[in-house]
Amino acid sequence: MFEELNRLTGWSLSCLPAHQSILISGKDVDASFLLHHFISMFLKASQAVLLITAAQVESHYSVVCGKFGVSFEKCKNANKLFVIDLLQERLRDYLQDSCPTVDANNESRSAEAGTELALTLCQRIRAEVHRLSGEGQVLVVLDDITILPNIGIEVGEVANLARSMRLLCQTMPCVFLTQLQLNGFANMDSTLYPICKVNCTSEFSVEGLETGYSKDVHGKVSVVIKEGDCVVDVAKHFTRQYKLSDRNLNLFAAGMSQAVL
């Protein structure tokens, strides 16, 4: 876990985030290190994690979280970790459609399939949270929401999913966490990002340096944690530059890295 980040956010093993819908947005940099941070923190606190993989396979998370001292296998055996391989399930469904045809109704059927997929995913998440919440908090992780439009879920359905997850977090002891890649595609950046931003209660924005790659400073992270459901409520916010290593995240004010002092 990243202790310095925990100190700034006020979250820790003994004080986990609660009733939060957390968005991690990455621009010109891989921000998935924050996913691993939250996953390992909840598992170390013996809280349940529902991991929905769309961008990476389970073994990737197992290896990386192992560096944080978390054994995926032990957590699964203890019924604290549950994985839904979204891409594998989507591929299996596609292959079971043994003889796809090309006709004027294909687009309509594809939209219906995407709607059904989004609805089914939402129902599965709700069912798992209800099943697990009696033993504490549940962290629901969708590792990359940017993937959903690419597997047939229209942006409008993604918006419905984001709203449903925020409502679920308000009414149940759970936290929803997802990542969105800002990659320069207009449909993603101008449509999907605002949808996710308006439905989150906390955002971690990670960007690369404008000056380009540096071995001593990898980028900057800006954090906004709302204290309530309305934008007028008090919010905790800060911006730091960072350097990432295998097991640690060093944070410092702009220009205060030891490499430049």
N, C-alpha and C positions, 0 to 999 in steps of 0.2 A: 504494500500500500504506500501511498505518497503522503507521509506525515505532514509535510509543509503545506500541501494543499488542504488537508483536513483541518489544520490549524486556522487557515484563512476562511474556510467555509463554515467552520464550527461543527463539522460532522466527524464522527469517530466510531470505533467499535461499540462504545457505550452510548453513543448518541447518533444513531443512523438517521439519514434523511427519512422523513415520513410524509405520506400523502403528496408526494412530489411527482410531477411529470417532467423528466429531465431530457433536454435536447442537447446533443453534442454536435456542433456544426464545424466542419473542417474545410478550410480553403487553402489550396496549394500545399497541403500537408496531411499526413495520416494522423487522425485524432483518435484512433482506436485504443491508444494506451489508456485513455480515460475509461473506456468500457471495462478493460481488465481491472482497473483500480476499483471500480464499484462492485464488479462481480466478486473479486477476492475479498473485499471488505464485508459484504453481506455473508459470504460463506464462512469467513473467519468468525463472524458473530453468530454462527449457527442459525442463520435465517435462510429460508428457502429461496432458490433462484430458478426461474423459468427462462431458459435461454432459447431464443428463436433465431436460428442461424440462416442467414440469406447471403452474406458476403464471404463468410469463412466456414470451414468445417469444424466439427467439435474438437478434433485433435489439435487444431491450432490454438484454441482457447485453453485446452488442457496443458499444452506445453508452456504457453506464456504465463498462465496463472500459477503453474508449478514453480516459476521463478519467484513468485510472491509467497511461496510456502503453502499453496493450496493444492490438494490432491483431488482432481475431478472424480476419480474412481471411488475414493472413500466417501465423498459427498453424495454421489449417486447411490451408493450402498446404504448410506444413512438417510436416504429419502429427502435430501436437502437440495438436490440438483436434478432438473428435468430438462431435456433437450428436445426441441422440435426442429427437425431439419427441413426447412421450408422448401429449399431448392430441390432436394431429393424427392420430396413428396410431390412437388409440381412436375418434375420429370417423370415420375412413375405414372401420374395421372395422364400426362400427355401420351406416353407410350401405350397406355391402355386404350386410348382412342385409336383403335387398330387401323381404321381406314378413313382418315380425314379427307373430305372432299372440298373442292373449291367451287363456291357458288355465291350468289348475292347475299345469302343469309349468314355467311361465315362471320362477318364483322359483328352482327347482332349476337350470334352465339358466343363469340369470344368475349363480348362485353358482359353477357350474362354469366359466363364462367368466371370472369374476374370479380363480379359482384358476389357470386356465391363463395368464391375463395376468401374474399375479405370478410364476409359474414361468418363463415365457418371458423376462420382464424380468431375473430373477435369472441365468438361463443366458446371456443376452446380455452382462450385466455381467461375468460370470466369463470368458467367451470374449474380451472386449475387454481385460480386465486381463491375461490370459495372453498375448495377442498383443502388448501394448504394454510389459509389464514388463521385457523384456530390455534396454530402453534407459534404465531408471531407474524412478523412482516414478510411480505413476498416481493422480491425484486423481479419484475418482468423486463427482459432485455430483448429488443428487436435490434439485431446488430447493425442493420443499415436499412433505413426506411426508403432510401433512394432506389433500392432494388425493386420495390413493389410495382411501380409502373412498368418495369421491364419484364415482369412475369404475368402481365395481363390485368393488373388491378389499376383501374383508372384513377386519376388524381382526386376526383370527387369521392371515391370510395376510401382513398387514403385519408382524406379529410375526416370522413365519418369515423374511421378507425382511431385517428388522433383524438377526436372529441370523445369517443367512447372510453378511451384509455384515461383521459383526464377525469372524466366523471367517475370511473372506477376507482381512481386514486383518491377522489374526494370522499367516497362512500365506503371504501374498504381499506384495511391496513396493508396497502401495497404501494410500490413505487414503479413507475414506468420509465424506462430508459431506452433511448434510441439515438442513432447517429445519422446525420445527413451530410452528404458530400456536396459542397458547392463547387461545381466543376465547370462552370461557364456555359452550360446548356440552358437556354432561356426558359424552357418549360419547367426545369427543376428549380432554378434560382429565383425566378419571378413568380412562380405559382406554388410549388411544393414547399419551399422554405417559409413563406409567410404563413401558410396553413399550419405548419409545425410550430412556428414561433408563437403564434397567437394561442396555441393550445398547450404550451409548456408553462410550467411555473418556475423553472430554472433553466438557464442556458449557459453552456460552456462553449465559447467561440474560440477556435484554434486556427491560427494563421501562420503561414511562413513569413520570413522576413522580407520586407520590400527590397532590401539590398541583396537578396540572394542567399545561397547556402553559406553557413558558418559552422565550423566544428565546435565552437564554444557557445553559441546561442542558436538554438534550433527554431525558435519562433516565439510567438506570444499567445497567451491565453487570457481571454476576458470572461469574467463570470458575473452573472446576474442571478441572484436568488431572491425571488419575491417572498415577502412575508405573509401575503394574503392572496386572494384570488383576483383582485382588481389591480390594474396598473397604477392606480393612485396610492396603493398601500406602500409602506416602507419596503425598500429592497436593499439587500446587501450586494455591493458590486465592487469589483477590483480588476485591474489589468496587470499582468506580470509577463516578463519575458521568461523563457524556460530553456533548460537543457535536460534532455532525456537520456537516461542510461538504462541498463537492463532491469535494475531494481529500484531506481530512484528518479524523482523528478525534482530538479533544483529550480526554484523560482526566485526571481530578483526583479527589482524595479528597472525600467529601461535605462541602459547605460551604466548599470551597477554590477555587471558581471565582472568577476575577478580577472577575466581575460582581457578586459579593456581598462582596468584601473591601473 
